[in-house]
Amino acid sequence: MADVPTGAWPGRRLRLAMVIAAAGYGTRLDAGMPKQYVPLLGIPMLQRTLTAISSCPEVDTMIVVVNREDVQYCAHEILVEEIPKVGQVVPGEEKRPFSVRNGLRALAAMGTWDLVGVHDGARPLVGCEEIYRVLEALETDPSLDGALPAIPSVDTIKVVGRDGLIMETPHRARLFRAQTPQVFRWQALMEAYDQPNDILAAATDDASLVEERGGRVAVVEGSPENFKITDPLDLRIAEDILAGRRRG
């Protein structure tokens, strides 16, 4: 992989704000606590995510969205750990799209931005390389409304009906696994989230809301390490990767 530049973009760099979606309980991890606080080699998952995002020069500020009962705790811990670029910690909702909307509203109260990204708090292994590639796509092609990292599917995917029978086998070459951060033009994402609750609730990710309104969203090279921690196996793999990074 080529070195990722950390210097200035040509001309004025677009200002990027991020919403970190970390309101949830992650019951599949079965850890006895919300998964975003589960330690990875002794450090809570959410803290690792925020530290990773904060280290990227392309990111200007972050809004962190957590469970309502955790807002004060998280705000205190972020202050104690001196994680830069966190502008505010706000309460989330039961469903992810409504939590993201709360984060966007908090950003709007702070001002306007050129770009806004959404990242899962349970993707702590994200690298600045992914963020750089997403922003490079948006800088290069002004007609794009958004961009996101993704990796090609290595599995054959089956579309299955309610009766368990296979309905379709899409060609694998066209299938990608979407990751975060998903980054968009400010107005494009704000308009996408300014829709009725039933439309937001049905959204599978942020990009789908923009796509359904006719927005052009591109895919850039993602990283296999930027996976979402969901179950105990994911947790073990993440710790192995972190241990390898320490040795490296």
C-alpha positions as CSV (number, residue, x, y, z in Angstrom):
1,M,0.0,0.0,0.0
2,A,1.3,3.4,-0.9
3,D,2.0,5.9,1.9
4,V,-1.0,8.1,2.7
5,P,-0.2,11.8,2.6
6,T,-0.9,13.7,5.7
7,G,-0.3,17.2,4.3
8,A,-2.6,19.7,2.9
9,W,-5.1,19.1,0.0
10,P,-4.7,21.1,-3.1
11,G,-6.5,24.4,-2.4
12,R,-8.8,24.7,0.6
13,R,-9.2,21.3,2.4
14,L,-12.9,20.4,2.8
15,R,-13.9,20.5,6.5
16,L,-15.1,17.2,7.8
17,A,-17.3,16.5,10.8
18,M,-18.0,13.0,12.0
19,V,-20.9,11.4,13.9
20,I,-19.8,8.3,15.9
21,A,-22.8,6.0,16.3
22,A,-22.3,4.2,19.6
23,A,-25.9,3.9,21.0
24,G,-26.7,0.3,21.3
25,Y,-26.3,-2.8,23.5
26,G,-24.8,-5.4,21.2
27,T,-26.6,-8.3,22.8
28,R,-24.9,-10.8,20.3
29,L,-21.6,-10.2,21.9
30,D,-23.1,-11.4,25.2
31,A,-20.5,-9.5,27.3
32,G,-22.8,-8.4,30.1
33,M,-22.4,-4.7,29.1
34,P,-23.0,-2.6,26.0
35,K,-20.4,-3.8,23.5
36,Q,-18.9,-0.3,22.9
37,Y,-17.5,-0.4,26.4
38,V,-16.1,-4.0,26.2
39,P,-12.3,-3.8,26.6
40,L,-9.9,-4.6,23.8
41,L,-6.6,-5.4,25.3
42,G,-7.6,-3.4,28.3
43,I,-9.0,-0.3,26.5
44,P,-12.8,0.1,25.9
45,M,-13.8,-0.4,22.3
46,L,-15.3,3.0,21.9
47,Q,-12.2,4.7,23.3
48,R,-10.1,2.9,20.7
49,T,-12.5,4.0,18.0
50,L,-12.5,7.7,19.1
51,T,-8.7,7.7,19.5
52,A,-8.2,6.2,16.0
53,I,-10.5,8.8,14.4
54,S,-9.0,11.7,16.4
55,S,-5.6,10.8,15.0
56,C,-6.6,11.5,11.4
57,P,-5.7,15.0,10.3
58,E,-8.6,15.1,7.8
59,V,-11.2,15.0,10.7
60,D,-12.0,18.3,12.3
61,T,-14.6,17.4,14.9
62,M,-16.7,14.5,16.2
63,I,-20.1,14.1,17.8
64,V,-20.4,10.9,19.8
65,V,-23.9,9.4,20.2
66,V,-24.4,7.0,23.1
67,N,-27.2,5.5,25.1
68,R,-29.1,8.1,27.0
69,E,-28.1,6.8,30.4
70,D,-24.4,6.8,29.4
71,V,-24.0,10.4,28.2
72,Q,-22.5,11.9,31.4
73,Y,-20.3,8.9,31.9
74,C,-18.9,9.0,28.4
75,A,-18.4,12.7,28.4
76,H,-16.4,12.4,31.6
77,E,-14.3,9.5,30.3
78,I,-13.5,11.3,27.1
79,L,-12.4,14.4,29.1
80,V,-10.3,12.3,31.4
81,E,-8.6,10.4,28.5
82,E,-8.0,13.7,26.7
83,I,-9.4,12.5,23.4
84,P,-9.2,15.5,21.0
85,K,-11.8,16.5,18.4
86,V,-14.8,15.3,20.4
87,G,-17.2,18.3,20.3
88,Q,-20.1,16.9,22.2
89,V,-21.6,13.6,23.5
90,V,-25.3,13.4,22.8
91,P,-28.1,10.8,23.6
92,G,-29.1,8.3,21.0
93,E,-32.3,6.4,20.3
94,E,-33.4,2.8,20.1
95,K,-32.8,2.6,16.3
96,R,-29.5,3.6,14.7
97,P,-30.9,6.0,12.1
98,F,-32.6,8.1,14.8
99,S,-29.3,8.2,16.8
100,V,-27.4,9.4,13.7
101,R,-30.1,12.1,13.2
102,N,-29.5,13.3,16.8
103,G,-25.8,13.5,16.0
104,L,-26.5,15.5,12.8
105,R,-28.7,17.9,14.7
106,A,-26.0,18.5,17.2
107,L,-23.5,19.2,14.4
108,A,-26.0,21.6,12.8
109,A,-26.2,23.5,16.1
110,M,-22.4,24.0,15.9
111,G,-22.5,25.3,12.3
112,T,-22.2,23.9,8.8
113,W,-19.6,21.7,7.3
114,D,-18.4,20.8,3.9
115,L,-18.5,17.1,4.6
116,V,-20.1,14.9,7.2
117,G,-19.2,11.3,8.0
118,V,-20.9,8.6,10.0
119,H,-18.8,5.8,11.6
120,D,-19.8,2.8,13.8
121,G,-18.4,3.0,17.3
122,A,-17.9,-0.8,17.0
123,R,-15.3,-0.5,14.3
124,P,-12.2,0.4,16.4
125,L,-9.6,-0.8,13.8
126,V,-10.4,1.9,11.3
127,G,-7.4,3.6,9.8
128,C,-6.7,7.0,8.5
129,E,-6.0,5.4,5.1
130,E,-9.8,4.6,4.7
131,I,-10.8,8.2,5.6
132,Y,-8.2,9.6,3.2
133,R,-9.4,7.5,0.3
134,V,-13.0,8.5,0.9
135,L,-12.1,12.2,1.0
136,E,-9.9,11.9,-2.1
137,A,-12.8,10.5,-4.1
138,L,-15.0,13.4,-3.0
139,E,-12.3,16.0,-3.7
140,T,-11.6,14.5,-7.1
141,D,-15.2,14.2,-8.3
142,P,-17.5,17.2,-7.3
143,S,-20.5,15.4,-8.7
144,L,-20.4,12.7,-6.0
145,D,-22.7,13.1,-3.1
146,G,-20.9,10.6,-1.0
147,A,-18.3,7.9,-0.8
148,L,-17.6,4.9,1.5
149,P,-15.0,2.2,2.0
150,A,-16.0,-1.3,1.0
151,I,-14.3,-4.7,0.3
152,P,-15.3,-7.2,-2.4
153,S,-17.3,-10.1,-1.2
154,V,-15.3,-13.3,-1.1
155,D,-18.4,-15.4,-0.6
156,T,-21.2,-16.3,-3.0
157,I,-24.3,-14.5,-1.9
158,K,-27.8,-16.1,-2.1
159,V,-31.0,-14.2,-2.1
160,V,-33.4,-16.4,-0.2
161,G,-37.2,-16.3,0.1
162,R,-39.3,-16.8,3.2
163,D,-39.7,-20.4,2.3
164,G,-36.0,-21.0,2.4
165,L,-35.6,-21.4,-1.3
166,I,-33.0,-19.6,-3.3
167,M,-34.5,-16.9,-5.5
168,E,-31.3,-15.4,-7.0
169,T,-27.5,-15.7,-7.0
170,P,-26.0,-12.3,-7.8
171,H,-22.7,-12.3,-9.6
172,R,-20.0,-12.0,-6.9
173,A,-17.9,-9.5,-8.9
174,R,-20.5,-6.8,-8.3
175,L,-21.0,-7.4,-4.6
176,F,-19.1,-5.4,-1.9
177,R,-19.3,-5.3,1.8
178,A,-20.0,-1.7,2.9
179,Q,-18.0,-0.3,5.8
180,T,-17.8,3.0,7.6
181,P,-17.0,5.9,7.7
182,Q,-19.5,6.8,5.1
183,V,-18.9,10.4,4.1
184,F,-21.2,12.8,2.3
185,R,-21.7,16.4,1.2
186,W,-23.2,18.2,4.2
187,Q,-26.5,19.1,2.4
188,A,-26.9,15.7,0.8
189,L,-26.9,13.9,4.1
190,M,-28.9,16.5,6.0
191,E,-31.7,16.3,3.4
192,A,-31.5,12.5,3.4
193,Y,-32.2,12.5,7.2
194,D,-34.9,15.1,6.9
195,Q,-37.5,12.4,6.0
196,P,-40.3,10.7,7.8
197,N,-39.5,8.3,10.6
198,D,-40.8,5.3,8.7
199,I,-38.3,5.9,5.9
200,L,-35.4,6.4,8.3
201,A,-36.3,3.3,10.3
202,A,-36.2,1.1,7.1
203,A,-32.7,2.3,6.1
204,T,-29.9,-0.3,6.1
205,D,-27.2,2.3,6.2
206,D,-26.6,6.0,5.6
207,A,-25.6,5.7,2.0
208,S,-28.9,4.0,1.1
209,L,-30.8,7.1,2.3
210,V,-28.8,9.3,0.0
211,E,-29.0,6.8,-2.9
212,E,-32.8,6.5,-2.7
213,R,-33.0,10.3,-3.2
214,G,-30.9,10.0,-6.4
215,G,-27.6,10.8,-4.8
216,R,-24.4,9.5,-6.4
217,V,-22.3,7.5,-3.9
218,A,-19.0,5.9,-4.8
219,V,-17.1,3.0,-3.3
220,V,-13.4,3.2,-2.5
221,E,-10.9,0.5,-1.3
222,G,-11.7,-0.5,2.3
223,S,-9.7,-2.6,4.7
224,P,-10.4,-6.2,5.9
225,E,-9.4,-5.0,9.4
226,N,-12.1,-2.3,9.5
227,F,-14.8,-4.8,10.4
228,K,-17.7,-4.3,12.9
229,I,-17.3,-6.2,16.1
230,T,-20.5,-8.2,16.6
231,D,-19.8,-11.5,18.3
232,P,-17.1,-13.1,20.5
233,L,-15.1,-14.3,17.5
234,D,-14.9,-10.8,16.2
235,L,-13.6,-9.7,19.6
236,R,-10.8,-12.3,19.5
237,I,-9.8,-11.4,16.0
238,A,-9.7,-7.7,16.9
239,E,-7.4,-8.4,19.8
240,D,-5.1,-10.5,17.7
241,I,-4.8,-7.7,15.2
242,L,-4.1,-5.1,17.9
243,A,-1.5,-7.4,19.4
244,G,0.1,-7.7,16.0
245,R,0.1,-3.9,15.5
246,R,1.9,-3.6,18.9
247,R,4.6,-6.1,17.8
248,G,4.9,-4.3,14.4
